[in-house]
Amino acid sequence: MEAAEEMAAGTAVELTEAIRRRRMQRSFSDAAVDGGVLDSLLATALRAPSAGFSQGVDLLVLEEPASRALFWSCASDRAWRDGDGARALLAAPVVVVPVADPDAYVARYAAPDKATSGLAGRPAERWDVPYWTVDASFVVMQLLLAVTDAGLGALFFRLHGDPDALLAAFGAPRGRQVVGAVAIGHAAAAGHSRTRDRRRRPADEVVHRDRW
């Protein structure tokens, strides 16, 4: 059975439709996300492209109320959490934190089959493009599309607290990096991003064929 069919019946859409419909959702109900649906979402996210098939992105999945409370205490400040505007986001029953491992990419590109890549023996801080950040971004985008396909809502957001302190609080190995987190749940009404009223730039303005 296809992964989409294993999700909520009748909610699956075509890829192009999922791309068109995807929006950042800022307001959630506290209704639980089905465990099987969540497992399918995570499996889909982890099918994202991986440079050199390094597979250096892990997912910290927070479902228990205590785990989510710890996350929010590390990722935000009390003034925001106590404000009325935070309540609808804090209700999200799932938070997924993509955690990238730069050392996995350094090790992978030190392998013999990557000897001509120009990255062999180069420490992470000297990579012009941090492949681990790119891969984590791919995972996030694939997760957002899968969430839309499942008929759920999601918000990708940056951490406002110390990411190293957050990772330490959850026992993640040292040296890992985060690009942000994804809140997932059943969308509540009127919870889309405040930026949705901005117009999308037309293709003929942003697509440059053969030259700028």
PyMOL commands that set and color helices and strands:
alter all, ss='L'
color gray80, all
select helices_A, chain A and resi 3-6+15-21+35-45+51-53+65-75+78-81+84-90+102-108+112-114+124-126+131-149+163-169+194-197+203-206
alter helices_A, ss='H'
color red, helices_A
select strands_A, chain A and resi 57-62+94-100+153-157+177-178+181-185
alter strands_A, ss='S'
color yellow, strands_A
deselect
rebuild
show_as cartoon
